[in-house]
Amino acid sequence: MFPRTIGPQRGESGQAAVESALTLPLTLFLILGTLQLFMMLQGRVMAEYAAFEAARAGSRHHGDCKHMAHAALAGLLPSIVPYLGNGTPGSTPEEKLAMAWRQRVGSTENPDPRYLPGVDGTHDGPVFWLVREQPLSADVPHPEDFRFDAPFQEGGGMRLEVRLIYWFPLKIPFADWVMSHMFLASLGLRDFNGANPLMLARRQAGWKAGKSPRSLDDGIREELVSRLAARQYVFPIQATHGMRMMTPARARHFQNQNCGSAPQSL
């Protein structure tokens, strides 16, 4: 009489392999998705800081978009690229920071900083949009109103209200693709019925566009869909900041309400 073999039989090991193959994508997504969410939280903090820097620069320079955009880019750089590594030219941290800033700002007169393709991943286009909520271009006096900060004015003086839309790059492979399509469905922008990467046994994901009220402006929605179609996995993080003007707003800086490539309809 032969002794019984202790351990998994051939059928049991095959079942374990199938179960592992079915659950591995979900396990992998939980790990990578968690890392990506933490990076988005960091991006949110950096966007808040960049909005503050943009408002501060604008209040000191008559609402000039150039100074606002340059200040915002300096605040966002740490979440865009690890510029202290060997990939950025320079021998000191200060030189590396200056070079990383200069590469994305294009020129000292460029009010629309852009991603650097190949270094910032596959992303292209503006790093952020700057929207000046207040003052409105139609309300900016010409010539300058030197009583802009008079305490007897309504509201206590002129204020600069800034909204920054940071096109945060999703950099974690696999998680960026899955989360981008989930975002589109949850924001009510597009259904996704392709193969479900989280459940290999399902041929269609069945991610339906949400029915919740619109939470994004039309210009932001269109840009998000366009970038995803180009396989640029980004997410719009919005931050606002307001500050009392330290210098009077100049009409020549408010020929357009918003800065750079930001749609004027926002």
Disulfide bonds with the S-S distance in Angstrom:
Cys65-Cys259 1.93
